Amino acid sequence: MLGGAQIFTWIGSAALTVLLPQYLGDANLGKLTLAMALTQLLGLITDLGSTTYLTREVARAPERAASLTLNLLLMRLPLGLIAGTIAIVVAHTAGYDDDTRSIVYVLTAGIFVIALSNMVVATLQALQQMKVLALTSIINKVGYAALAVMFLVLGGGALWVAVSWVLMALLVLGINGVVLLRHVRFSFQVDYSVWRPLLLAGLPFFVGGAALLIYGQIDTVLLALFTREAVVGWYAAAYRIVMIPVFVPTILVTVIFPALSAATGDPVTFNSIARRAVHVVALVSIPLALGIMLLPAQIIQLLHYPASFSNSIAPLVLLAPHLPLAAIDVMIGTVLNTRDRQRQWAMTGVAAAVLNPLLNLVAIPYAQSAYGNGAVGAAAITTLTEVFMLVVGLRLLPRNVFGWETVTDVLKCFAAGLGMAVVVLFTRELPIVVPIIVGGLVYAAICLAIGAVSLGDVQQIKGYLLQRQAARASLTP
């Protein structure tokens, strides 16, 4: 269900990836990216890790949904006020120009909206209400893209793109809130006894999530500090392209987190879910990463970016390996969180959040001096940080969760990707549709030939879809 919805949300994300650089240019895209990075970092204050804790606990005990959700709401309101105040103060004291400050003001309102929306989504996810999450995902991404494109065509700039983002987040909050009220009966009684568990038990999730977000956004802040807005724009364009396929691990995490939480007492089921998740993300992300690495200039040309965005090509190549690494890291983190090893994963995130900016303090100035493009250094460090997360995450996993079976599955996907890469390499001078189609066909053929995907897997998926269609038909009057 979420996969079908993602087709539409991918279209929205792709539209913005194509149009924002064209209409905003590198400097204004850099301003928008910087403002979003700042407000997302400060938005961590409103969460304190309680969102992930809420999903896990409601999945384990659905009868606690009303109490936990209501009291978490009351906790978030003052935290949102603190985060918003800090954002406004930073905008006034950091030397930003008028345009950047205005964007920060608008996105500050988004801090409150997203804080409440994430809480509602966490409860719906725990209750496995995937249909509404799929629907609101479409509304959010497609609606945001449509509004932003409309404002851009009418002459609006980065500020109106930020307004579009906040308006659609507010609409999604309203829809999800109505659905939540239909599934959970709230008594509106404050229970201070759950505040302490919400705060303390959520802290390991907060530390890990905050560390990962910091290392994911701090490169933008450092680029703005050591370079200029155009360089931030080059990096943002490359990062947007690489992040388009991230919907695959996002969908899987949304689905498997409550499922893994509920299966913690059944090792066979738990391990099966975890292994299939890693297999799927490797199967999808490895060929996409290789394709991006081999066709970066063609991708930039296909998207009709202004000439200055040729500086995004090198960062794009360096960021591409980040895609499968991050996808697998997300699966590892989900397994660790559901096995109550969130503290260890949190400390891994803290180490990454320290390592990433330290390396960027060297890499960004060096790349700016040597190549006139600090984004090259930021991209390289982002991928290296994911390698670090992968190595540590594998060491933290309980025994027998993945095993050699999973290693073999990933290696088969990589081998098929290498075969695809050879074909793409020899056809990349042709129109881009040729290496994409031929490469995809070769990848699929090799996957079937070496067992990365079996005909049994295909038949199983086909049978499941047919069963769902028959079930729907039987319910139709």
C-alpha angles and dihedrals in degrees: 000000000000089000091056091048090050091064088068096040089049089056090054093048092046091051091055092044088056101039107036095067090044097051101030102036123214098294097050092042086054091053093051092047093049093050091049092049091051096049093043090053092050090045087070088077091067094053109045088182094292095122095066091041090052093054093049096046096045090048088054095042113018092180089071094058096100097048097043095045096047095048092045088054091055090049094051099054097071091039090055090052091053093049092048092050092051091049092054093046092050091049090055098043104036096073096248118163122248094265094052092046092052091051090050091052092054094046090049087069086052090060090068094043095049092045091058095038094053090052093052092045091050091057094045090048091052090050087050094237091158096156095067091041089054092048096048090045088060093045092048100048099034094040092048091049093047094049093045093049091048092052092045093051089049090054101266120144138208092306092063091047087058090048089053091052093052094045094053092045088054092050092050091050090054094050095046090045092056092049091048091053089054093055102035126051108215120204092190091224116144112231109190090183091077095049094079095050090045090053102039100036091047095052096084089052089047094051092050096043093044092049092050092048092047093053089044094052105027092080089064091051092047092047089054089049098048102030137021136279093264091059090052087052092052091051092045092053093051092045092050091054093050092046096055093087092047088098088087098066089035091058093045094050091049090054104035101042095073090036092053091044090055093045099051090111093053109064095185094055092039094052092044092054092047094048094048090050093055091044092053096048091047091048092054105032102045097064091042091053093048091047092053091049092052098042107036098128092045091051092051090048093047091054091052094230118176115269093259090067090072080091087070093067098082094044088048092056092048094046096049096081086053089072101070092032093055092043092055091042090055090054091048091050091050091052092049093048093052091048091055093251093119092122093061091046090047091055089050088055090049090053090050091048089055097040096048099057092040091056091042091054086066102030100049097051090042094051091045091052097041101038105014087241119095089181088077090063093045092051094050093050092048091058093043090052091055089052088054091050091050095051094048093042092055090052091052097050118108114251120274096015093115110359129168091312090069093044089053092049092052093046091051090053090050092048090051088048092054090052089051090048092058091055093045091049092056094044102039093101089063122081107300094246089067099060090040095054097037092044092050093050092048091049092051092047094050091046090056093043096053097034101253083131122015130209085241090061091051092048091048092054091045091050092049093051091048090051091052091049091050091048091053091048092052090054094050110100 
